Amino acid sequence: TPYSLYKSRTGGILSRLIQPGTGGWDKAAATAILSFSFSADDRERMLVLLEKAKAAELDEAEQNELTSFQKAGRTLELMKARARISLQQAAA
């Protein structure tokens, strides 16, 4: 589908940008990035949106909000992967 193609392209762009497998960040930066997380309010909102999505009850604004959370989460996952590798390199 066009959406899945867009999603895979976006994920690929983020991976190429962040390069999660390369490491190379200093210890302070890597440690700081690993401390990033969604707030309790954001996690609660994501759960509400996911439940509505499962029930096919999202309106357009909610779908856009959920998509934004998904993009932010994916970006954070990639950054944390690079941060972990950076710390492993620093310890070696």
C-alpha positions in Angstrom: 0.0 0.0 0.0 1.1 3.6 -0.4 1.2 4.1 3.4 3.4 1.1 4.1 5.7 2.2 1.3 5.9 5.7 2.9 6.5 4.2 6.3 9.3 1.9 5.1 10.9 4.9 3.3 10.6 7.0 6.4 12.2 4.3 8.6 15.0 3.8 6.1 15.7 7.5 6.0 15.9 7.7 9.8 18.2 4.6 10.0 20.5 6.2 7.4 20.4 9.5 9.3 21.0 8.1 12.8 23.1 5.1 11.8 22.2 3.1 14.9 24.9 0.4 14.3 27.9 2.8 14.2 28.3 4.0 17.7 30.9 6.7 18.0 29.0 9.0 20.4 30.9 10.1 23.6 29.9 8.6 26.9 28.0 11.7 28.2 25.9 12.0 25.1 25.1 8.3 25.0 24.1 8.2 28.6 21.9 11.3 28.2 20.1 9.7 25.2 19.5 6.5 27.1 17.7 8.5 29.7 15.1 9.9 27.2 11.6 8.5 27.6 8.0 9.4 27.0 6.2 10.9 30.0 3.6 9.0 31.9 0.9 11.2 30.3 2.3 10.5 26.8 2.4 6.7 27.5 -1.2 6.8 28.8 -2.3 8.8 25.7 -0.6 6.3 23.4 -2.5 3.4 25.1 -5.8 5.3 24.6 -5.0 5.9 20.9 -3.9 2.3 20.4 -7.1 0.9 21.9 -9.1 3.2 19.7 -7.1 2.2 16.6 -7.7 -1.5 17.4 -11.5 -0.7 17.5 -11.2 1.4 14.3 -12.4 4.4 16.2 -9.7 6.9 15.5 -10.6 10.2 13.8 -8.1 11.9 11.5 -6.6 14.1 14.2 -6.1 11.1 16.5 -4.6 9.0 13.6 -2.1 11.9 13.0 -1.3 12.0 16.7 -0.7 8.3 16.8 1.5 8.5 13.7 3.5 11.2 15.4 4.0 9.1 18.5 5.1 6.2 16.3 7.7 8.3 14.5 9.0 9.8 17.7 9.2 6.3 19.2 11.1 4.9 16.2 13.5 7.8 16.3 14.1 7.2 20.0 14.7 3.5 19.4 17.3 4.2 16.8 19.1 6.8 18.9 19.1 4.5 21.9 20.5 1.7 19.8 23.4 3.9 18.7 23.9 5.1 22.3 24.2 1.5 23.6 26.7 0.6 20.9 28.6 3.8 21.8 28.8 2.8 25.4 30.0 -0.7 24.5 32.7 0.8 22.4 33.8 3.1 25.2 34.0 0.2 27.6 36.1 -1.9 25.3 
